[in-house]
Amino acid sequence: MTEKEQKRRENDRRANRVILWRTLLLMAVFGVAVFFPLLWKLWTIQIVNHDFYEGKAVGQATRNYTVSADKGGIYDANGNPLAMSATVENVILSPRDIVELQEEYAEKVAKAKEGKGEYPDYHEPSNEWIASNLSAILDISEEKVLEHLSYTSKQYREVKTKIEKDVADQVRQFIDENHIGKGLYLLPDTKRYYPKSSLASHIIGFVNNDNVGAYGIEAMYNDQLSGEAGYMLTGKNGKGTEMLTRYENYIKARNGYDLHLTVDASIQAMLEAKLVEGIEKYDVRYGGFAIAMDPKTGAILGMASYPDYDLNDPRAIADAAVAEKLAQMETTATSEEYLAAKQQAQWDQWRSKALNDTYEPGSTFKAMVVAAALEEGVVNANSTFTCNGSYTVADATIKCHAWKTGGHGTQTLAEAVENSCNPAFIQIGMKLGAETFYDYLEAYGILESTGIDVPGEGTSQVWPRKDFTGMYGITSLATASFGQRFNVTPIQLITGISAVINGGHLLEPYVVESIVDSEGEDVYRHQVTEVRQVISESTSEHVRTILEGVVDGGTGKNAYEAGYRIGGKTGTSETLETGRNIVSFVGFAPANDPKVVVLLAYDGPEKANGEYTADGVYVSGGNMAAPEAGALIADILDYMGIAKQYTPEELSGADTTVPWVTGHYMDYAQSVLKQNNLTYRVVGEGDIITGQIPAGGATIPGGSQVLLYMGEEQVPTEQVEVPDLEGMSPEDAKAALNDLGLYLRATGAVEYYVSTNVGTNQSIKAGTMVDLGTVVEVRFVDESIKEYTGLE
Ligand SMILES: [Zn+2]
């Protein structure tokens, strides 16, 4: 190796170190743990293997072009692109070659003056000429271009990166017209696009300027997505002219692999919409999270966190209120304060509350406790528990939310779960005992990470075993029995709940279903990974039935949806440091054979009046998360095409299709309407039905009344105004609509405690003019559900 060569390599290495440290600095901002594998890769490519790559060079004076590999795409479960790369170009100046071009031009002019040749037929490639043209084409300053040109010993100065084809074509034209291809050229590069903008932003993550994954699975799967760059090495003669034919050496690029996720863009969009809906409705201050999982495989169907951000512009603050606050700071605060605040806001929107953060699970955890107690045989379906409104453990008095009314009295096991009764659960926890209870914390995976293939999983905060089982651990056991005073990640909670309902199998959650090469061949395909069996199939089945009871008439009744057999558990917990509540619901359906499990939570609903919102809704998981999650689960099951299962009582109110009876005799109409679970009312006189409301083919709730027009009587064509149904009971709403010739489809907690339930949402706004026979859907919610969260 010559001295010159050695010096050049040292320079290259130094340059690579600068890039590495710059990347390191950037990564320190993101959290080093997440990026360690990435860092390692960078280190090996840029420093350790540098000589290997360099060693491929042939001859002394070589020019080394990188041939970038096409980066793989990220697709959802149905093949919809979530991340893709498009080819763009980088504009490179070689100031050293520009100097040579200028010298050649001057030589030609000098010779022409002596009559020894022609004057050049193109413009002099002066620095000013190049700067003014590039400035105009690339929309950069002339000074910047002149600065690049001043590095006359350099061959590689990036003037502008990632330009689109139309701009690149203008640069190409300038190069051709001015014969400066030696000193100004374009190199292909790629740019990452996220066609669905903010959708699943916390899962997908984004890449940095060099197309290296910086966050989310873009970072975790960077190696697989990136492929391997190729190299083109060309020999050069003394003047720097390329000698392609002699020394060309080409190492072909290997294109990156495509990732196919378990995430379904439609389900993800449903989760995100429900998050935003509840956040607006309940004036939620700190966002929320929602996860949908296939309980039989651990596949994540969707995982949403709010606030979120636009993957195409991850550094822009997506939350309008936060962005406005920052804009004000920009003029009022010091630049250090402003930058710190902006960085914090970026962190906040990049964090996945579903994965990176922990929270107190509250009463949702009771599902795991009751399953453990049944599995250990310390309780059974016939066990009873007495609640007087509070329970004293050591010197702490723990209240039940029914304490004002003297408690829940004597309850069966199922009733204790339906009531979410804290004293009953303390008794269940005591029966399990601290050691066994702790064994189950471990078995459910509460003390370890789930192993999900998205980076940055948070760490639970749980008492060490010796403190929990020691002589002072009794209060910890009591509070843990109803899910308080310890923190888990949402992904841990839903994974544990999946084990409770799927037959007892703790599975490793995952988002990457397969990795596919550019020929379409599988490089990797996920195998369902069982960590351990926690409870038996029969215990799991028993708990599913109990949890269906919670939604059928217990504290989860606002999640009720006729025909969907939803089971679940509400949760209301307090963050000790801030005193704010997290309201949540974990639910699954169908209860007999779960196809989906959903965890939905809102962090910090605004309390305007003590424990109530400004609208008078008691702040609890049962009142806030349950209705949203119930509707969400129903939407997901509809989307998955899972048939509804009605109980006999539900069947009487289930939707039915109105048959065509116009043109028929009354006998026929009577019989087919009855078959379709519909009643009728006759308008006018005659033998034959001349019209009907609603028309045949319409879908209306079973038991509804069809209007039959006879003889001369015509079907009225005028429209009617939809009444305001808010605050009405289901019976009143039905009567109000039927009087006008409209129909009610009642959803939500409509079957139970009917008199207290009120309409909260109607599908068609009051005041809208609609045709007779139109169905108005109204959601009924019991807003009185309370859960007591804390210790006295
Ligand atoms: Zn109670």
Boltz pocket constraint, residues with backbone or C-beta under 6 A from the ligand:
constraints:
  - pocket:
      binder: B
      contacts: [[A, 387], [A, 388], [A, 389], [A, 400], [A, 401], [A, 402], [A, 407], [A, 408], [A, 409], [A, 419], [A, 420], [A, 421], [A, 422], [A, 423], [A, 424]]
      max_distance: 6.0
